[in-house]
Amino acid sequence: MSATMPATNVASATRIPSKRTILMCRPDFFTVNYRINPWMHPEDPTDTSLAVRQWESLYRVYLDLGFDVKLVDPIDGLPDMVYAANGGFVLDNIAYGASFAYPERQPEGPAYMKWFAANGFDVRKPQSINEGEGDFLLVGDVILAGTGFRSATDSHRELFRIYGREVVSLELINPSFYHLDTAIAVLDPDPAEGEQANIAYLPSAFNGEGLAILAERFPDAILVNEEDAAVLGLNSFSDGYNVVIASRAKDFERQLRERGYNPIGVDLSELLLGGGGVKCCTLELRR
Ligand code: ARG
């Protein structure tokens, strides 16, 4: 009998979901009245009640997945507060606060830090400009850290000092993908011992140095096309099996399915007008 050994196939891996704890902010005061990224057009109207309904559909998906979803109160006059991922970075029960690049969003930093403190996190006031989990992604034991448009490289050093984890800096080069979470999706939040967590990314968002790092560290990564990236398809949130993505990111959806993930599409078209998607609305809280 000629037994053919099954190839170790990333596609056939068993995906195990794990319940996440996250923080979200209802877009009660969402609008676009300033422009700090190319997606934003203050001259165009926005529909706040549609934004709320779309956000609620994401909220319900998370509840159905069994996630523990905490809420921070939205503040009138801070329309981008809905993008909770930018409110900080939380790991080992330590909340590293955000210090926003643009004055329009600066008051969000203290608002989120207040929530972290009131909810039992050890809050570290930031010394450097950083936009939290928008630019910092935990992949296994490593923190991938974006720079180029928002978070300063000084913040990467601060991250290392606070968490003692390896921090890998990646420079973003396309203004439409100005936060790392618009260009990279973390697919395996809790990889099993000895297993490499996988990611998906948009190659054209990175310079040559970054591409070399990504190719070396993540040889099995899903490469996402421009079309899917242009609906912020990468701006997604995974529990290890279920991956909540933009419903319009069809090729990414197909690739996820092929690899044994369960993509769940949501439509956040109104929040896309502010330049954010699924992941932007989601801040992971790791105790
Ligand atoms: N209008 C917001 C900004 O430009 C969108 C933030 C999106 N958040 C994210 N995590 N990518 O700052």
Residues whose N, C-alpha, C, O or C-beta is under 5 A from the ligand:
A	BS01	LIG	I36 N37 D80 Y83 A85 N86 G134 H179 D181 G274 G275 G276 C280
